[in-house]
Amino acid sequence: MSGDTVEDDEIAAVQVDDDTKATLKKVKHVGKDVFLYPINTKYDPIILNEDNPGRILGKAIHVGFDM
């Protein structure tokens, strides 16, 4: 997982499994794994590890949305 410059509880843009699209998720490092938690609780977390690779593209500076 490249780009591991994002700290726990920060939101990052992440490409999962060589997908061409990115997703914004809250990051939590647990050992060698990186857990990606969605803001929308209707979705499940994604775990990045050797079997499910991903790439952190960068940290989100501002995220805004209406609910």
PyMOL Python script that loads the backbone (N, CA, C, O; Angstrom):
from pymol import cmd

cmd.read_pdbstr("""\
ATOM      1  N   MET A   1       0.840  -1.171   0.000  1.00  0.00           N
ATOM      2  CA  MET A   1       0.000   0.000   0.000  1.00  0.00           C
ATOM      3  C   MET A   1       0.884   1.232   0.000  1.00  0.00           C
ATOM      4  O   MET A   1       1.555   1.527   0.989  1.00  0.00           O
ATOM      5  N   SER A   2       0.881   1.913  -1.054  1.00  0.00           N
ATOM      6  CA  SER A   2       1.709   3.107  -1.123  1.00  0.00           C
ATOM      7  C   SER A   2       0.949   4.308  -0.582  1.00  0.00           C
ATOM      8  O   SER A   2      -0.273   4.277  -0.435  1.00  0.00           O
ATOM      9  N   GLY A   3       1.686   5.351  -0.295  1.00  0.00           N
ATOM     10  CA  GLY A   3       1.052   6.582   0.149  1.00  0.00           C
ATOM     11  C   GLY A   3       0.572   6.550   1.582  1.00  0.00           C
ATOM     12  O   GLY A   3      -0.384   7.248   1.919  1.00  0.00           O
ATOM     13  N   ASP A   4       1.206   5.762   2.440  1.00  0.00           N
ATOM     14  CA  ASP A   4       0.769   5.633   3.824  1.00  0.00           C
ATOM     15  C   ASP A   4       1.067   6.875   4.659  1.00  0.00           C
ATOM     16  O   ASP A   4       1.471   6.745   5.815  1.00  0.00           O
ATOM     17  N   THR A   5       0.882   8.063   4.114  1.00  0.00           N
ATOM     18  CA  THR A   5       1.140   9.289   4.844  1.00  0.00           C
ATOM     19  C   THR A   5      -0.110   9.804   5.541  1.00  0.00           C
ATOM     20  O   THR A   5      -0.071  10.875   6.146  1.00  0.00           O
ATOM     21  N   VAL A   6      -1.202   9.083   5.476  1.00  0.00           N
ATOM     22  CA  VAL A   6      -2.455   9.481   6.106  1.00  0.00           C
ATOM     23  C   VAL A   6      -2.510   8.883   7.503  1.00  0.00           C
ATOM     24  O   VAL A   6      -2.248   7.695   7.692  1.00  0.00           O
ATOM     25  N   GLU A   7      -2.850   9.715   8.475  1.00  0.00           N
ATOM     26  CA  GLU A   7      -2.937   9.275   9.868  1.00  0.00           C
ATOM     27  C   GLU A   7      -4.305   8.651  10.145  1.00  0.00           C
ATOM     28  O   GLU A   7      -5.255   8.852   9.388  1.00  0.00           O
ATOM     29  N   ASP A   8      -4.393   7.892  11.239  1.00  0.00           N
ATOM     30  CA  ASP A   8      -5.671   7.309  11.649  1.00  0.00           C
ATOM     31  C   ASP A   8      -6.727   8.398  11.824  1.00  0.00           C
ATOM     32  O   ASP A   8      -6.440   9.497  12.298  1.00  0.00           O
ATOM     33  N   ASP A   9      -7.942   8.068  11.432  1.00  0.00           N
ATOM     34  CA  ASP A   9      -9.128   8.925  11.533  1.00  0.00           C
ATOM     35  C   ASP A   9      -9.144  10.081  10.528  1.00  0.00           C
ATOM     36  O   ASP A   9     -10.062  10.901  10.557  1.00  0.00           O
ATOM     37  N   GLU A  10      -8.142  10.163   9.637  1.00  0.00           N
ATOM     38  CA  GLU A  10      -8.203  11.137   8.561  1.00  0.00           C
ATOM     39  C   GLU A  10      -8.913  10.488   7.368  1.00  0.00           C
ATOM     40  O   GLU A  10      -8.981   9.263   7.268  1.00  0.00           O
ATOM     41  N   ILE A  11      -9.433  11.309   6.482  1.00  0.00           N
ATOM     42  CA  ILE A  11     -10.115  10.812   5.288  1.00  0.00           C
ATOM     43  C   ILE A  11      -9.135  10.863   4.125  1.00  0.00           C
ATOM     44  O   ILE A  11      -8.442  11.859   3.914  1.00  0.00           O
ATOM     45  N   ALA A  12      -9.094   9.760   3.372  1.00  0.00           N
ATOM     46  CA  ALA A  12      -8.149   9.649   2.267  1.00  0.00           C
ATOM     47  C   ALA A  12      -8.872   9.240   0.987  1.00  0.00           C
ATOM     48  O   ALA A  12      -9.916   8.589   1.018  1.00  0.00           O
ATOM     49  N   ALA A  13      -8.282   9.644  -0.142  1.00  0.00           N
ATOM     50  CA  ALA A  13      -8.704   9.132  -1.444  1.00  0.00           C
ATOM     51  C   ALA A  13      -7.911   7.856  -1.683  1.00  0.00           C
ATOM     52  O   ALA A  13      -6.683   7.855  -1.594  1.00  0.00           O
ATOM     53  N   VAL A  14      -8.620   6.763  -1.988  1.00  0.00           N
ATOM     54  CA  VAL A  14      -7.986   5.447  -2.074  1.00  0.00           C
ATOM     55  C   VAL A  14      -8.444   4.717  -3.328  1.00  0.00           C
ATOM     56  O   VAL A  14      -9.633   4.698  -3.647  1.00  0.00           O
ATOM     57  N   GLN A  15      -7.488   4.114  -4.039  1.00  0.00           N
ATOM     58  CA  GLN A  15      -7.803   3.179  -5.123  1.00  0.00           C
ATOM     59  C   GLN A  15      -7.679   1.784  -4.536  1.00  0.00           C
ATOM     60  O   GLN A  15      -6.684   1.459  -3.889  1.00  0.00           O
ATOM     61  N   VAL A  16      -8.698   0.958  -4.765  1.00  0.00           N
ATOM     62  CA  VAL A  16      -8.705  -0.394  -4.221  1.00  0.00           C
ATOM     63  C   VAL A  16      -8.541  -1.403  -5.346  1.00  0.00           C
ATOM     64  O   VAL A  16      -9.263  -1.360  -6.342  1.00  0.00           O
ATOM     65  N   ASP A  17      -7.578  -2.320  -5.180  1.00  0.00           N
ATOM     66  CA  ASP A  17      -7.385  -3.444  -6.096  1.00  0.00           C
ATOM     67  C   ASP A  17      -7.225  -3.017  -7.547  1.00  0.00           C
ATOM     68  O   ASP A  17      -7.845  -3.597  -8.438  1.00  0.00           O
ATOM     69  N   ASP A  18      -6.395  -2.003  -7.791  1.00  0.00           N
ATOM     70  CA  ASP A  18      -6.090  -1.507  -9.143  1.00  0.00           C
ATOM     71  C   ASP A  18      -7.309  -1.003  -9.908  1.00  0.00           C
ATOM     72  O   ASP A  18      -7.287  -0.963 -11.138  1.00  0.00           O
ATOM     73  N   ASP A  19      -8.364  -0.621  -9.210  1.00  0.00           N
ATOM     74  CA  ASP A  19      -9.533  -0.032  -9.864  1.00  0.00           C
ATOM     75  C   ASP A  19      -9.132   1.319 -10.440  1.00  0.00           C
ATOM     76  O   ASP A  19      -8.184   1.938  -9.956  1.00  0.00           O
ATOM     77  N   THR A  20      -9.830   1.779 -11.454  1.00  0.00           N
ATOM     78  CA  THR A  20      -9.512   3.069 -12.043  1.00  0.00           C
ATOM     79  C   THR A  20     -10.206   4.211 -11.312  1.00  0.00           C
ATOM     80  O   THR A  20      -9.928   5.379 -11.584  1.00  0.00           O
ATOM     81  N   LYS A  21     -11.107   3.887 -10.387  1.00  0.00           N
ATOM     82  CA  LYS A  21     -11.818   4.906  -9.616  1.00  0.00           C
ATOM     83  C   LYS A  21     -11.254   4.969  -8.205  1.00  0.00           C
ATOM     84  O   LYS A  21     -10.638   4.018  -7.724  1.00  0.00           O
ATOM     85  N   ALA A  22     -11.474   6.104  -7.547  1.00  0.00           N
ATOM     86  CA  ALA A  22     -11.040   6.270  -6.157  1.00  0.00           C
ATOM     87  C   ALA A  22     -12.269   6.432  -5.271  1.00  0.00           C
ATOM     88  O   ALA A  22     -13.350   6.784  -5.741  1.00  0.00           O
ATOM     89  N   THR A  23     -12.085   6.171  -3.997  1.00  0.00           N
ATOM     90  CA  THR A  23     -13.134   6.336  -3.009  1.00  0.00           C
ATOM     91  C   THR A  23     -12.582   7.135  -1.834  1.00  0.00           C
ATOM     92  O   THR A  23     -11.383   7.082  -1.559  1.00  0.00           O
ATOM     93  N   LEU A  24     -13.434   7.866  -1.147  1.00  0.00           N
ATOM     94  CA  LEU A  24     -13.030   8.587   0.059  1.00  0.00           C
ATOM     95  C   LEU A  24     -13.453   7.780   1.276  1.00  0.00           C
ATOM     96  O   LEU A  24     -14.629   7.451   1.433  1.00  0.00           O
ATOM     97  N   LYS A  25     -12.499   7.463   2.131  1.00  0.00           N
ATOM     98  CA  LYS A  25     -12.779   6.666   3.320  1.00  0.00           C
ATOM     99  C   LYS A  25     -11.950   7.168   4.495  1.00  0.00           C
ATOM    100  O   LYS A  25     -10.872   7.733   4.314  1.00  0.00           O
ATOM    101  N   LYS A  26     -12.471   6.952   5.703  1.00  0.00           N
ATOM    102  CA  LYS A  26     -11.711   7.237   6.921  1.00  0.00           C
ATOM    103  C   LYS A  26     -10.737   6.084   7.135  1.00  0.00           C
ATOM    104  O   LYS A  26     -11.113   4.919   7.003  1.00  0.00           O
ATOM    105  N   VAL A  27      -9.492   6.403   7.463  1.00  0.00           N
ATOM    106  CA  VAL A  27      -8.407   5.422   7.534  1.00  0.00           C
ATOM    107  C   VAL A  27      -8.094   5.043   8.977  1.00  0.00           C
ATOM    108  O   VAL A  27      -8.095   5.889   9.871  1.00  0.00           O
ATOM    109  N   LYS A  28      -7.825   3.752   9.186  1.00  0.00           N
ATOM    110  CA  LYS A  28      -7.369   3.243  10.495  1.00  0.00           C
ATOM    111  C   LYS A  28      -6.332   2.164  10.226  1.00  0.00           C
ATOM    112  O   LYS A  28      -6.623   1.175   9.553  1.00  0.00           O
ATOM    113  N   HIS A  29      -5.116   2.349  10.750  1.00  0.00           N
ATOM    114  CA  HIS A  29      -4.041   1.364  10.590  1.00  0.00           C
ATOM    115  C   HIS A  29      -4.104   0.365  11.742  1.00  0.00           C
ATOM    116  O   HIS A  29      -4.155   0.755  12.908  1.00  0.00           O
ATOM    117  N   VAL A  30      -4.098  -0.934  11.406  1.00  0.00           N
ATOM    118  CA  VAL A  30      -4.096  -2.003  12.408  1.00  0.00           C
ATOM    119  C   VAL A  30      -3.028  -3.014  11.985  1.00  0.00           C
ATOM    120  O   VAL A  30      -3.263  -3.841  11.103  1.00  0.00           O
ATOM    121  N   GLY A  31      -1.868  -2.944  12.611  1.00  0.00           N
ATOM    122  CA  GLY A  31      -0.754  -3.805  12.204  1.00  0.00           C
ATOM    123  C   GLY A  31      -0.365  -3.477  10.777  1.00  0.00           C
ATOM    124  O   GLY A  31      -0.129  -2.315  10.446  1.00  0.00           O
ATOM    125  N   LYS A  32      -0.297  -4.499   9.925  1.00  0.00           N
ATOM    126  CA  LYS A  32       0.047  -4.299   8.514  1.00  0.00           C
ATOM    127  C   LYS A  32      -1.182  -3.999   7.654  1.00  0.00           C
ATOM    128  O   LYS A  32      -1.045  -3.654   6.480  1.00  0.00           O
ATOM    129  N   ASP A  33      -2.378  -4.130   8.229  1.00  0.00           N
ATOM    130  CA  ASP A  33      -3.615  -3.880   7.492  1.00  0.00           C
ATOM    131  C   ASP A  33      -4.030  -2.420   7.617  1.00  0.00           C
ATOM    132  O   ASP A  33      -3.692  -1.738   8.585  1.00  0.00           O
ATOM    133  N   VAL A  34      -4.771  -1.959   6.614  1.00  0.00           N
ATOM    134  CA  VAL A  34      -5.365  -0.632   6.652  1.00  0.00           C
ATOM    135  C   VAL A  34      -6.870  -0.809   6.488  1.00  0.00           C
ATOM    136  O   VAL A  34      -7.332  -1.359   5.488  1.00  0.00           O
ATOM    137  N   PHE A  35      -7.629  -0.343   7.469  1.00  0.00           N
ATOM    138  CA  PHE A  35      -9.080  -0.409   7.420  1.00  0.00           C
ATOM    139  C   PHE A  35      -9.597   0.908   6.862  1.00  0.00           C
ATOM    140  O   PHE A  35      -9.175   1.983   7.289  1.00  0.00           O
ATOM    141  N   LEU A  36     -10.509   0.818   5.908  1.00  0.00           N
ATOM    142  CA  LEU A  36     -11.131   1.983   5.286  1.00  0.00           C
ATOM    143  C   LEU A  36     -12.596   2.002   5.685  1.00  0.00           C
ATOM    144  O   LEU A  36     -13.365   1.133   5.273  1.00  0.00           O
ATOM    145  N   TYR A  37     -12.987   2.987   6.484  1.00  0.00           N
ATOM    146  CA  TYR A  37     -14.353   3.072   6.985  1.00  0.00           C
ATOM    147  C   TYR A  37     -15.131   4.120   6.195  1.00  0.00           C
ATOM    148  O   TYR A  37     -14.686   5.259   6.056  1.00  0.00           O
ATOM    149  N   PRO A  38     -16.299   3.728   5.676  1.00  0.00           N
ATOM    150  CA  PRO A  38     -17.115   4.687   4.927  1.00  0.00           C
ATOM    151  C   PRO A  38     -17.802   5.674   5.872  1.00  0.00           C
ATOM    152  O   PRO A  38     -18.083   5.343   7.023  1.00  0.00           O
ATOM    153  N   ILE A  39     -18.066   6.862   5.392  1.00  0.00           N
ATOM    154  CA  ILE A  39     -18.839   7.837   6.149  1.00  0.00           C
ATOM    155  C   ILE A  39     -20.283   7.353   6.250  1.00  0.00           C
ATOM    156  O   ILE A  39     -20.922   7.497   7.292  1.00  0.00           O
ATOM    157  N   ASN A  40     -20.792   6.780   5.160  1.00  0.00           N
ATOM    158  CA  ASN A  40     -22.148   6.239   5.120  1.00  0.00           C
ATOM    159  C   ASN A  40     -22.133   4.844   5.756  1.00  0.00           C
ATOM    160  O   ASN A  40     -21.523   3.924   5.212  1.00  0.00           O
ATOM    161  N   THR A  41     -22.794   4.686   6.890  1.00  0.00           N
ATOM    162  CA  THR A  41     -22.775   3.421   7.631  1.00  0.00           C
ATOM    163  C   THR A  41     -23.558   2.301   6.950  1.00  0.00           C
ATOM    164  O   THR A  41     -23.577   1.176   7.450  1.00  0.00           O
ATOM    165  N   LYS A  42     -24.195   2.585   5.832  1.00  0.00           N
ATOM    166  CA  LYS A  42     -24.887   1.528   5.075  1.00  0.00           C
ATOM    167  C   LYS A  42     -23.896   0.635   4.333  1.00  0.00           C
ATOM    168  O   LYS A  42     -24.261  -0.433   3.842  1.00  0.00           O
ATOM    169  N   TYR A  43     -22.640   1.080   4.254  1.00  0.00           N
ATOM    170  CA  TYR A  43     -21.604   0.324   3.557  1.00  0.00           C
ATOM    171  C   TYR A  43     -20.643  -0.302   4.555  1.00  0.00           C
ATOM    172  O   TYR A  43     -20.456   0.208   5.659  1.00  0.00           O
ATOM    173  N   ASP A  44     -20.038  -1.410   4.154  1.00  0.00           N
ATOM    174  CA  ASP A  44     -19.081  -2.116   4.999  1.00  0.00           C
ATOM    175  C   ASP A  44     -17.681  -1.531   4.842  1.00  0.00           C
ATOM    176  O   ASP A  44     -17.354  -0.963   3.800  1.00  0.00           O
ATOM    177  N   PRO A  45     -16.859  -1.668   5.872  1.00  0.00           N
ATOM    178  CA  PRO A  45     -15.456  -1.247   5.747  1.00  0.00           C
ATOM    179  C   PRO A  45     -14.722  -2.100   4.712  1.00  0.00           C
ATOM    180  O   PRO A  45     -15.136  -3.218   4.406  1.00  0.00           O
ATOM    181  N   ILE A  46     -13.647  -1.562   4.189  1.00  0.00           N
ATOM    182  CA  ILE A  46     -12.767  -2.273   3.262  1.00  0.00           C
ATOM    183  C   ILE A  46     -11.442  -2.461   3.986  1.00  0.00           C
ATOM    184  O   ILE A  46     -10.948  -1.541   4.638  1.00  0.00           O
ATOM    185  N   ILE A  47     -10.869  -3.653   3.870  1.00  0.00           N
ATOM    186  CA  ILE A  47      -9.577  -3.928   4.494  1.00  0.00           C
ATOM    187  C   ILE A  47      -8.536  -4.071   3.399  1.00  0.00           C
ATOM    188  O   ILE A  47      -8.670  -4.911   2.509  1.00  0.00           O
ATOM    189  N   LEU A  48      -7.500  -3.248   3.469  1.00  0.00           N
ATOM    190  CA  LEU A  48      -6.386  -3.355   2.526  1.00  0.00           C
ATOM    191  C   LEU A  48      -5.277  -4.176   3.178  1.00  0.00           C
ATOM    192  O   LEU A  48      -4.865  -3.910   4.307  1.00  0.00           O
ATOM    193  N   ASN A  49      -4.805  -5.178   2.442  1.00  0.00           N
ATOM    194  CA  ASN A  49      -3.700  -6.017   2.912  1.00  0.00           C
ATOM    195  C   ASN A  49      -3.060  -6.666   1.688  1.00  0.00           C
ATOM    196  O   ASN A  49      -3.354  -6.271   0.560  1.00  0.00           O
ATOM    197  N   GLU A  50      -2.194  -7.652   1.889  1.00  0.00           N
ATOM    198  CA  GLU A  50      -1.522  -8.305   0.759  1.00  0.00           C
ATOM    199  C   GLU A  50      -2.501  -8.983  -0.184  1.00  0.00           C
ATOM    200  O   GLU A  50      -2.265  -9.022  -1.391  1.00  0.00           O
ATOM    201  N   ASP A  51      -3.599  -9.518   0.345  1.00  0.00           N
ATOM    202  CA  ASP A  51      -4.589 -10.203  -0.485  1.00  0.00           C
ATOM    203  C   ASP A  51      -5.563  -9.242  -1.158  1.00  0.00           C
ATOM    204  O   ASP A  51      -6.154  -9.584  -2.183  1.00  0.00           O
ATOM    205  N   ASN A  52      -5.736  -8.065  -0.607  1.00  0.00           N
ATOM    206  CA  ASN A  52      -6.638  -7.052  -1.147  1.00  0.00           C
ATOM    207  C   ASN A  52      -5.872  -5.724  -1.193  1.00  0.00           C
ATOM    208  O   ASN A  52      -6.042  -4.873  -0.320  1.00  0.00           O
ATOM    209  N   PRO A  53      -5.026  -5.556  -2.220  1.00  0.00           N
ATOM    210  CA  PRO A  53      -4.156  -4.376  -2.261  1.00  0.00           C
ATOM    211  C   PRO A  53      -4.918  -3.102  -2.592  1.00  0.00           C
ATOM    212  O   PRO A  53      -6.017  -3.134  -3.146  1.00  0.00           O
ATOM    213  N   GLY A  54      -4.319  -2.012  -2.245  1.00  0.00           N
ATOM    214  CA  GLY A  54      -4.880  -0.707  -2.563  1.00  0.00           C
ATOM    215  C   GLY A  54      -3.785   0.329  -2.518  1.00  0.00           C
ATOM    216  O   GLY A  54      -2.643   0.042  -2.159  1.00  0.00           O
ATOM    217  N   ARG A  55      -4.154   1.541  -2.891  1.00  0.00           N
ATOM    218  CA  ARG A  55      -3.172   2.620  -2.914  1.00  0.00           C
ATOM    219  C   ARG A  55      -3.816   3.883  -2.384  1.00  0.00           C
ATOM    220  O   ARG A  55      -4.813   4.357  -2.929  1.00  0.00           O
ATOM    221  N   ILE A  56      -3.249   4.428  -1.322  1.00  0.00           N
ATOM    222  CA  ILE A  56      -3.721   5.692  -0.793  1.00  0.00           C
ATOM    223  C   ILE A  56      -3.158   6.788  -1.685  1.00  0.00           C
ATOM    224  O   ILE A  56      -1.943   6.941  -1.808  1.00  0.00           O
ATOM    225  N   LEU A  57      -4.052   7.548  -2.306  1.00  0.00           N
ATOM    226  CA  LEU A  57      -3.645   8.597  -3.235  1.00  0.00           C
ATOM    227  C   LEU A  57      -3.296   9.886  -2.506  1.00  0.00           C
ATOM    228  O   LEU A  57      -2.421  10.634  -2.941  1.00  0.00           O
ATOM    229  N   GLY A  58      -3.976  10.143  -1.407  1.00  0.00           N
ATOM    230  CA  GLY A  58      -3.700  11.359  -0.661  1.00  0.00           C
ATOM    231  C   GLY A  58      -4.774  11.636   0.366  1.00  0.00           C
ATOM    232  O   GLY A  58      -5.821  10.989   0.387  1.00  0.00           O
ATOM    233  N   LYS A  59      -4.500  12.605   1.213  1.00  0.00           N
ATOM    234  CA  LYS A  59      -5.393  12.975   2.289  1.00  0.00           C
ATOM    235  C   LYS A  59      -6.399  14.008   1.798  1.00  0.00           C
ATOM    236  O   LYS A  59      -6.043  14.929   1.062  1.00  0.00           O
ATOM    237  N   ALA A  60      -7.662  13.853   2.208  1.00  0.00           N
ATOM    238  CA  ALA A  60      -8.683  14.843   1.896  1.00  0.00           C
ATOM    239  C   ALA A  60      -8.487  16.052   2.804  1.00  0.00           C
ATOM    240  O   ALA A  60      -8.328  15.907   4.016  1.00  0.00           O
ATOM    241  N   ILE A  61      -8.499  17.215   2.227  1.00  0.00           N
ATOM    242  CA  ILE A  61      -8.331  18.451   2.983  1.00  0.00           C
ATOM    243  C   ILE A  61      -9.700  18.980   3.433  1.00  0.00           C
ATOM    244  O   ILE A  61      -9.834  19.508   4.536  1.00  0.00           O
ATOM    245  N   HIS A  62     -10.702  18.835   2.576  1.00  0.00           N
ATOM    246  CA  HIS A  62     -12.050  19.302   2.902  1.00  0.00           C
ATOM    247  C   HIS A  62     -13.058  18.384   2.229  1.00  0.00           C
ATOM    248  O   HIS A  62     -12.939  18.076   1.043  1.00  0.00           O
ATOM    249  N   VAL A  63     -14.056  17.948   3.000  1.00  0.00           N
ATOM    250  CA  VAL A  63     -15.155  17.151   2.460  1.00  0.00           C
ATOM    251  C   VAL A  63     -16.433  17.825   2.928  1.00  0.00           C
ATOM    252  O   VAL A  63     -16.615  18.047   4.125  1.00  0.00           O
ATOM    253  N   GLY A  64     -17.316  18.152   2.001  1.00  0.00           N
ATOM    254  CA  GLY A  64     -18.586  18.780   2.358  1.00  0.00           C
ATOM    255  C   GLY A  64     -19.741  18.099   1.651  1.00  0.00           C
ATOM    256  O   GLY A  64     -19.635  17.730   0.481  1.00  0.00           O
ATOM    257  N   PHE A  65     -20.841  17.935   2.362  1.00  0.00           N
ATOM    258  CA  PHE A  65     -22.024  17.332   1.762  1.00  0.00           C
ATOM    259  C   PHE A  65     -23.243  17.681   2.584  1.00  0.00           C
ATOM    260  O   PHE A  65     -23.136  17.966   3.777  1.00  0.00           O
ATOM    261  N   ASP A  66     -24.410  17.659   1.944  1.00  0.00           N
ATOM    262  CA  ASP A  66     -25.681  17.881   2.619  1.00  0.00           C
ATOM    263  C   ASP A  66     -26.307  16.546   2.951  1.00  0.00           C
ATOM    264  O   ASP A  66     -26.218  15.595   2.175  1.00  0.00           O
ATOM    265  N   MET A  67     -26.933  16.480   4.096  1.00  0.00           N
ATOM    266  CA  MET A  67     -27.630  15.242   4.472  1.00  0.00           C
ATOM    267  C   MET A  67     -29.105  15.508   4.587  1.00  0.00           C
ATOM    268  O   MET A  67     -29.874  14.597   4.894  1.00  0.00           O
TER     269      MET A  67
END
""", "prot")
cmd.dss("prot")
cmd.show_as("cartoon", "prot")
cmd.util.cbc("prot")
cmd.orient("prot")
